[in-house]
């Protein structure tokens, strides 16, 4: 909907200023990417809840190929993003964190995140 990071930043800042809850539905593969939102939201008193979609690159490519052609992401971009992927950690400032696992033929499961020790 917003198309650029700058527009996204302005909307997030407006939501924070107005104390309006918001959802960032975006691929944020690294801790640095996620750090654009978490500290700001926490400083404003928001609860920060994250969902990590645990997926194999082959499965992501298959699902991507099944999307409408206009929404299809180039395979090269999917592979490159997967290569940069850093699983999140509660230490980043999340109040709650969940792992979403895709299940063939049955949808998905959601489980509470446990940081690996």
CORMO-V424739 format. One record per residue. PSI is psi in radians with two decimals (* if undefined). OMEGA is omega in degrees with one decimal (999 if undefined). D_FIRST is the distance of its C-alpha to the first C-alpha in Angstrom with 1 decimal. Layout:
BEGIN
psi: {PSI PSI}
omega: {OMEGA OMEGA}
d_first: {D_FIRST D_FIRST}
END
This chain:
BEGIN
psi: {-0.77 -0.49 -0.48 2.69 -0.60 -0.78 -0.70 -0.79 -0.75 -0.71 -0.77 -0.79 -0.70 -0.74 -0.77 -0.79 -0.62 0.03 0.59 2.18 2.64 2.83 2.32 1.83 1.51 2.67 2.01 1.43 -0.32 2.82 -0.71 -0.77 -0.78 -0.43 -0.18 -0.41 -0.79 -0.94 -0.72 -0.83 -0.77 -0.76 -0.51 0.02 0.19 2.61 2.40 2.05 2.27 2.64 2.15 2.05 1.81 1.92 2.49 2.58 -0.62 -0.71 -0.70 -0.72 -0.70 -0.84 -0.69 -0.70 -0.34 -0.11 2.83 2.43 -0.67 -0.44 -0.01 2.36 2.41 2.36 -0.66 -0.68 -0.67 -0.83 -0.75 -0.72 -0.73 -0.63 -0.50 -0.15 2.21 1.94 2.54 2.96 2.57 -0.46 -0.30 -0.25 0.11 2.45 -0.64 2.60 2.38 2.60 2.21 2.13 2.26 2.41 2.24 2.33 -0.16 0.20 -1.95 2.91 2.66 2.22 2.66 2.41 2.42 2.03 2.39 2.39 *}
omega: {-174.4 174.2 179.3 177.7 -179.1 177.8 178.3 -179.8 180.0 179.3 177.6 179.1 178.4 177.9 179.7 -179.5 -178.3 -178.9 -179.5 176.2 -179.4 177.6 173.5 -179.8 -171.5 174.3 177.7 -168.7 -175.9 176.3 178.7 178.4 -178.2 -177.5 175.5 -173.8 -169.0 -178.4 178.6 -177.9 179.6 -179.1 179.7 176.9 177.2 168.7 -177.7 -177.9 -178.2 176.0 178.5 179.6 -177.0 -172.6 174.0 -177.8 179.6 179.2 178.9 178.6 178.5 179.7 178.8 -179.2 179.7 179.9 172.3 -175.8 -179.1 -178.2 -178.8 179.2 179.4 -178.4 179.3 -179.8 177.5 -179.2 -179.5 179.0 178.8 179.8 -179.6 -171.8 173.2 178.7 -177.5 177.6 175.0 -179.5 178.5 178.9 176.5 171.3 176.1 -179.5 -177.6 175.9 177.1 179.4 177.9 178.8 178.8 175.7 -178.0 177.6 -176.4 173.0 177.8 178.7 179.5 -179.0 172.7 176.3 176.6 -176.6 999}
d_first: {0.0 3.8 5.7 8.9 11.1 12.5 9.6 9.2 12.9 13.3 11.3 13.4 16.4 16.0 15.8 18.8 20.7 20.3 21.2 18.2 17.4 14.1 12.8 11.5 10.4 10.9 14.0 16.3 19.4 21.8 23.3 22.4 18.6 19.0 21.3 18.5 17.9 21.1 23.7 21.7 21.0 24.6 26.1 24.6 26.1 23.2 23.9 21.9 21.6 20.4 20.2 21.4 21.0 24.3 24.1 26.3 24.9 26.6 24.9 21.4 22.3 23.7 20.7 18.5 21.0 20.7 17.0 16.1 17.0 13.7 12.0 15.2 15.3 18.6 21.3 22.4 19.2 19.5 23.2 22.7 20.2 22.7 25.5 24.0 23.4 25.1 25.4 24.8 27.7 28.5 30.0 26.6 26.5 25.0 26.8 26.2 25.0 24.9 25.3 23.7 25.9 25.2 28.2 29.2 29.6 29.2 25.5 25.4 27.2 26.2 28.8 29.3 28.9 32.2 32.3 34.7 37.9}
END
